[in-house]
Amino acid sequence: MQRAAALVRRGCCPRTPGPWGRRQSSAAAEASAVLKVRPERSRRERILTLESMNPQVKAVEYAVRGPIVLKAGEIELELQRGIKKPFTEVIRANIGDAQAMGQQPITFLRQVMALCTYPNLLDSPSFPEDAKKRARRILQACGGNSLGSYSASQGVNCIREDVAAYITRRDGGVPADPDNIYLTTGASDGISTILKILVSGGGKSRTGVMIPIPQYPLYSAVISELDAVQVNYYLDEENCWALNVNELRRAVQEAKDHCDPKVLCIINPGNPTGQVQSRKCIEDVIHFAWEEKLFLLADEVYQDNVYSPDCRFHSFKKVLYEMGPEYSSNVELASFHSTSKGYMGECGYRGGYMEVINLHPEIKGQLVKLLSVRLCPPVSGQAAMDIVVNPPVPGEESFELFHREKESVLGNLAKKAKLTEDLFNQVPGIHCNPLQGAMYAFPRIFIPSKAVEAAQAHKMAPDMFYCMKLLEETGICVVPGSGFGQREGTYHFRMTILPPVEKLKTVLQKVKDFHIKFLEKYA
Amino acid sequence: MQRAAALVRRGCCPRTPGPWGRRQSSAAAEASAVLKVRPERSRRERILTLESMNPQVKAVEYAVRGPIVLKAGEIELELQRGIKKPFTEVIRANIGDAQAMGQQPITFLRQVMALCTYPNLLDSPSFPEDAKKRARRILQACGGNSLGSYSASQGVNCIREDVAAYITRRDGGVPADPDNIYLTTGASDGISTILKILVSGGGKSRTGVMIPIPQYPLYSAVISELDAVQVNYYLDEENCWALNVNELRRAVQEAKDHCDPKVLCIINPGNPTGQVQSRKCIEDVIHFAWEEKLFLLADEVYQDNVYSPDCRFHSFKKVLYEMGPEYSSNVELASFHSTSKGYMGECGYRGGYMEVINLHPEIKGQLVKLLSVRLCPPVSGQAAMDIVVNPPVPGEESFELFHREKESVLGNLAKKAKLTEDLFNQVPGIHCNPLQGAMYAFPRIFIPSKAVEAAQAHKMAPDMFYCMKLLEETGICVVPGSGFGQREGTYHFRMTILPPVEKLKTVLQKVKDFHIKFLEKYA
């Protein structure tokens, strides 16, 4: 028993298939064998098991960090141990994590954050005055003038004011009220919090939540956790992943048979699909939500990431107000933004905000109450959000550098979006819609029937099989389309366009070569 | 309608009683009247209302930031507007927020954080080498060497290693495995995550979660959110708030009639009650959990906050291992720690960790999956946690200053704990147990029957009425005992001992004067 216990301690505990159906590693199998040989007489039944656990949590799936990412981690460890592979490094193109891919932080943002963290630096001549001004303003609004105090549950007041001012500027003067701004722990926190309040009912009156397919799997995960009903509407791949209101109508009508559709989630610019919605489309969606009495969630975390010259970001809030008072005083809307995407890519700080429109005052009280249970979002993330919405302006000392850094990131992303589309479309059996925005390609891939059979033999979805092979043969980690949802019989993967240009070119070339070999092998 | 809309925008929207039963302010009543005179013809029924919302969220209560804190905020605004009060400032003794009360951050911790935030500072001669060494180590373990990248969902590897090493040292060599460490967004996040996985079943097989009364209201809030059953066990006020295992037996037996008791939550040192459990008591609790097949949650966030010379902190993990393999290989335990308390008081960074013992390997996979939906805890909070578990050691450049700062905070807290106990016990009608640990006093207060009647007339719990009066007359904000739970007919409040010594003396004197006046008034 002691040896088994020691194995367990070293992390070699007997591995049964994981939550994503991972296969046993040989080390784990060995540990398993040891346990069989020396049964632990005193080991009792565990209280918390797959059978006894919360079934809604068990049902959660989250592909972006799923089995493919675990496999990538294993391969990295093997490489570190000197095991030879056909490649020298794993390229994690599975997640929109810009700085992990080498993108440098925006200098001004980090200067302000450092000043807030260690206020002694406010006396240092090596920090610019505009950064010091921002830091002083943030600190003055913090308890004890410190990032180390809790903030109000809704977020630091002056940061909420800055967010409101940013939204007003962004939306050409449509007013925003700091009282309607809630700072959050990344956008994910805001989305799951508002969904938590919205979901109710059992049986046929369970809350239906409409989400795009393909979707960002936070939505399906939270819907599962909350035991709500996922109502799929399909984006139109033939039409650059556009949202078609007729498809919304179909989806809501069918859903009404078995649930109470109450929420409509929109991701614009799209993740994983990269489309940017036209103003007309947004108007149609708002009208539909008004007609069908749906609460709108607008996930707008990629609002700064628009690359196609024909596309522009329109916020749901702005369009809502432009549609007149019948809409602007009735449609309930929550929209989300984050420090993680855009040109700053500050994922690790977990900063974000949510703006709510037409929320019932009683519900606003409920929201603050619910948020207060977790005390407050990280204050450092709130400070990061402040710099995102309140960056240097022309005339300020740091403006030029800030502007150059921002334009460099966004310019590169635009270049990489075009490059990726062009290269994928040169590969037989791959079709890729234009990457109008966000930071992902979601190409459609042809998987020959022999490969589909091979996948079935491995009890894997065909695109999971494809992505696993891609990872094992090239070290490139992408996420199978099945993790986001896709029309039956179609296959995709999501790949970020975040690696630096030259590296991205190599990655794309490797995917191309792999794909051609894959087609040949399973022809 | 436009005027009404403008009022709504300015935050003067018509207020119905809030989630904590707040009364209408006169401005709100006025806005209400306006709305009645000019009905908004185009205003439709809202989708999200108190009636349609998630009933489990509606049922949540969270006193630490409840109506008393909202009232404190209103009073602060009034003071700012120049409205005269019998006091000049609000003293927020409602929440354990050390730095908001003037406690200075630990220099070394902030130096490392600043270096991690803005790595250009690594070249600065004004930072000590040991801080730079820590910062380099953390950054090397981060994607792209940046706090701005996502970490693994379980937390940065080297930080988990440092946590494990810390636990091993703390527990006199009992080994800790980094694989069992999960970094979290404060301790609250860890506690609610593990409870989320644990809760299942409906009807009589709903999960019962045993919590102390008085408790920290995170527990009751999460139990409500998850629709689990709260099973109260009462701490023994006559015996310095000790935990008595016979009371656990009573509680679990009674609970079995209507639910499936599966979890036992312990807070040690106690919040709000400040007791420090003896080693014997912990052994008894572990044996009871083993006997009754209960999953143990040990909330040990105050492990550095022990003041009574007769008391010592014993971790559940250590006692579990010392009880032998029958226990150490069977009892499932999760224990929690945080950057927010102790001597560092870094609440705003939302750093924390959870250590799990005997968790089924399948459940560990489920846990990582669930955590991955929120991507990762704030990386800056993880870095703060690293400094807490890996502080300067003798011989290092920063040790002396660090040691002095730490001892100063803890020494002052010990002094204030004694001061508070002594002063409260001089007041007729107040009885206060020794503050053995944590950072709160939870004195019992006598409320005369006339005051109880007055409270009932205001539809308030008697201790809420008392605390509201205290706030209105002295500016001191404390939390009524009813927010934590207490034996029927007894009344308490929770007050932090965080104000600086001289200020705390004034606060205590004011409470004393108020109490005597209160007794006279309602005699």
Chai-1 contact restraints between the chains, C-beta under 6 A:
chainA,res_idxA,chainB,res_idxB,connection_type,confidence,min_distance_angstrom,max_distance_angstrom,comment,restraint_id
A,R9,B,P175,contact,1.0,0.0,6.0,A-B,restraint_1
A,R9,B,D177,contact,1.0,0.0,6.0,A-B,restraint_2
A,G11,B,D179,contact,1.0,0.0,6.0,A-B,restraint_3
A,C13,B,P361,contact,1.0,0.0,6.0,A-B,restraint_4
A,R15,B,P361,contact,1.0,0.0,6.0,A-B,restraint_5
A,T16,B,E362,contact,1.0,0.0,6.0,A-B,restraint_6
A,G18,B,G365,contact,1.0,0.0,6.0,A-B,restraint_7
A,P19,B,G365,contact,1.0,0.0,6.0,A-B,restraint_8
A,P19,B,Q366,contact,1.0,0.0,6.0,A-B,restraint_9
A,P19,B,K369,contact,1.0,0.0,6.0,A-B,restraint_10
A,S42,B,P325,contact,1.0,0.0,6.0,A-B,restraint_11
A,S42,B,E326,contact,1.0,0.0,6.0,A-B,restraint_12
A,R44,B,N330,contact,1.0,0.0,6.0,A-B,restraint_13
A,R46,B,H360,contact,1.0,0.0,6.0,A-B,restraint_14
A,I47,B,K293,contact,1.0,0.0,6.0,A-B,restraint_15
A,I47,B,F295,contact,1.0,0.0,6.0,A-B,restraint_16
A,I47,B,E332,contact,1.0,0.0,6.0,A-B,restraint_17
A,L48,B,L198,contact,1.0,0.0,6.0,A-B,restraint_18
A,L48,B,F295,contact,1.0,0.0,6.0,A-B,restraint_19
A,L48,B,E332,contact,1.0,0.0,6.0,A-B,restraint_20
A,L48,B,I363,contact,1.0,0.0,6.0,A-B,restraint_21
A,T49,B,H360,contact,1.0,0.0,6.0,A-B,restraint_22
A,L50,B,E362,contact,1.0,0.0,6.0,A-B,restraint_23
A,M53,B,I197,contact,1.0,0.0,6.0,A-B,restraint_24
A,N54,B,I197,contact,1.0,0.0,6.0,A-B,restraint_25
A,N54,B,V199,contact,1.0,0.0,6.0,A-B,restraint_26
A,N54,B,S200,contact,1.0,0.0,6.0,A-B,restraint_27
A,V57,B,I197,contact,1.0,0.0,6.0,A-B,restraint_28
A,V57,B,L370,contact,1.0,0.0,6.0,A-B,restraint_29
A,Y62,B,S372,contact,1.0,0.0,6.0,A-B,restraint_30
A,Y62,B,V373,contact,1.0,0.0,6.0,A-B,restraint_31
A,R65,B,S372,contact,1.0,0.0,6.0,A-B,restraint_32
A,D97,B,S149,contact,1.0,0.0,6.0,A-B,restraint_33
A,D97,B,Y150,contact,1.0,0.0,6.0,A-B,restraint_34
A,Q99,B,G144,contact,1.0,0.0,6.0,A-B,restraint_35
A,Q99,B,S146,contact,1.0,0.0,6.0,A-B,restraint_36
A,Q99,B,G148,contact,1.0,0.0,6.0,A-B,restraint_37
A,Q99,B,S149,contact,1.0,0.0,6.0,A-B,restraint_38
A,A100,B,G143,contact,1.0,0.0,6.0,A-B,restraint_39
A,A100,B,G144,contact,1.0,0.0,6.0,A-B,restraint_40
A,A100,B,S149,contact,1.0,0.0,6.0,A-B,restraint_41
A,G102,B,G144,contact,1.0,0.0,6.0,A-B,restraint_42
A,P105,B,G148,contact,1.0,0.0,6.0,A-B,restraint_43
A,R110,B,T117,contact,1.0,0.0,6.0,A-B,restraint_44
A,R110,B,Y118,contact,1.0,0.0,6.0,A-B,restraint_45
A,M113,B,T117,contact,1.0,0.0,6.0,A-B,restraint_46
A,A114,B,A114,contact,1.0,0.0,6.0,A-B,restraint_47
A,A114,B,T117,contact,1.0,0.0,6.0,A-B,restraint_48
A,A114,B,Y118,contact,1.0,0.0,6.0,A-B,restraint_49
A,T117,B,R110,contact,1.0,0.0,6.0,A-B,restraint_50
A,T117,B,M113,contact,1.0,0.0,6.0,A-B,restraint_51
A,T117,B,A114,contact,1.0,0.0,6.0,A-B,restraint_52
A,T117,B,T117,contact,1.0,0.0,6.0,A-B,restraint_53
A,Y118,B,R110,contact,1.0,0.0,6.0,A-B,restraint_54
A,Y118,B,A114,contact,1.0,0.0,6.0,A-B,restraint_55
A,G143,B,A100,contact,1.0,0.0,6.0,A-B,restraint_56
A,G144,B,Q99,contact,1.0,0.0,6.0,A-B,restraint_57
A,G144,B,A100,contact,1.0,0.0,6.0,A-B,restraint_58
A,G144,B,G102,contact,1.0,0.0,6.0,A-B,restraint_59
A,S146,B,Q99,contact,1.0,0.0,6.0,A-B,restraint_60
A,L147,B,G348,contact,1.0,0.0,6.0,A-B,restraint_61
A,G148,B,Q99,contact,1.0,0.0,6.0,A-B,restraint_62
A,G148,B,P105,contact,1.0,0.0,6.0,A-B,restraint_63
A,G148,B,E346,contact,1.0,0.0,6.0,A-B,restraint_64
A,G148,B,G348,contact,1.0,0.0,6.0,A-B,restraint_65
A,S149,B,D97,contact,1.0,0.0,6.0,A-B,restraint_66
A,S149,B,Q99,contact,1.0,0.0,6.0,A-B,restraint_67
A,S149,B,A100,contact,1.0,0.0,6.0,A-B,restraint_68
A,S149,B,G348,contact,1.0,0.0,6.0,A-B,restraint_69
A,Y150,B,D97,contact,1.0,0.0,6.0,A-B,restraint_70
A,Y150,B,C347,contact,1.0,0.0,6.0,A-B,restraint_71
A,D177,B,R9,contact,1.0,0.0,6.0,A-B,restraint_72
A,D179,B,G11,contact,1.0,0.0,6.0,A-B,restraint_73
A,S188,B,R374,contact,1.0,0.0,6.0,A-B,restraint_74
A,I197,B,M53,contact,1.0,0.0,6.0,A-B,restraint_75
A,I197,B,N54,contact,1.0,0.0,6.0,A-B,restraint_76
A,I197,B,V57,contact,1.0,0.0,6.0,A-B,restraint_77
A,L198,B,L48,contact,1.0,0.0,6.0,A-B,restraint_78
A,V199,B,N54,contact,1.0,0.0,6.0,A-B,restraint_79
A,S200,B,N54,contact,1.0,0.0,6.0,A-B,restraint_80
A,A221,B,V373,contact,1.0,0.0,6.0,A-B,restraint_81
A,K293,B,I47,contact,1.0,0.0,6.0,A-B,restraint_82
A,F295,B,I47,contact,1.0,0.0,6.0,A-B,restraint_83
A,F295,B,L48,contact,1.0,0.0,6.0,A-B,restraint_84
A,P325,B,S42,contact,1.0,0.0,6.0,A-B,restraint_85
A,E326,B,S42,contact,1.0,0.0,6.0,A-B,restraint_86
A,N330,B,R44,contact,1.0,0.0,6.0,A-B,restraint_87
A,E332,B,I47,contact,1.0,0.0,6.0,A-B,restraint_88
A,E332,B,L48,contact,1.0,0.0,6.0,A-B,restraint_89
A,E346,B,G148,contact,1.0,0.0,6.0,A-B,restraint_90
A,C347,B,Y150,contact,1.0,0.0,6.0,A-B,restraint_91
A,G348,B,L147,contact,1.0,0.0,6.0,A-B,restraint_92
A,G348,B,G148,contact,1.0,0.0,6.0,A-B,restraint_93
A,G348,B,S149,contact,1.0,0.0,6.0,A-B,restraint_94
A,G348,B,V379,contact,1.0,0.0,6.0,A-B,restraint_95
A,R350,B,P378,contact,1.0,0.0,6.0,A-B,restraint_96
A,H360,B,R46,contact,1.0,0.0,6.0,A-B,restraint_97
A,H360,B,T49,contact,1.0,0.0,6.0,A-B,restraint_98
A,P361,B,C13,contact,1.0,0.0,6.0,A-B,restraint_99
A,P361,B,R15,contact,1.0,0.0,6.0,A-B,restraint_100
A,E362,B,T16,contact,1.0,0.0,6.0,A-B,restraint_101
A,E362,B,L50,contact,1.0,0.0,6.0,A-B,restraint_102
A,I363,B,L48,contact,1.0,0.0,6.0,A-B,restraint_103
A,G365,B,G18,contact,1.0,0.0,6.0,A-B,restraint_104
A,G365,B,P19,contact,1.0,0.0,6.0,A-B,restraint_105
A,Q366,B,P19,contact,1.0,0.0,6.0,A-B,restraint_106
A,K369,B,P19,contact,1.0,0.0,6.0,A-B,restraint_107
A,L370,B,V57,contact,1.0,0.0,6.0,A-B,restraint_108
A,S372,B,Y62,contact,1.0,0.0,6.0,A-B,restraint_109
A,S372,B,R65,contact,1.0,0.0,6.0,A-B,restraint_110
A,V373,B,Y62,contact,1.0,0.0,6.0,A-B,restraint_111
A,V373,B,A221,contact,1.0,0.0,6.0,A-B,restraint_112
A,R374,B,S188,contact,1.0,0.0,6.0,A-B,restraint_113
A,P378,B,R350,contact,1.0,0.0,6.0,A-B,restraint_114
A,P378,B,P378,contact,1.0,0.0,6.0,A-B,restraint_115
A,P378,B,G381,contact,1.0,0.0,6.0,A-B,restraint_116
A,V379,B,G348,contact,1.0,0.0,6.0,A-B,restraint_117
A,S380,B,S380,contact,1.0,0.0,6.0,A-B,restraint_118
A,G381,B,P378,contact,1.0,0.0,6.0,A-B,restraint_119
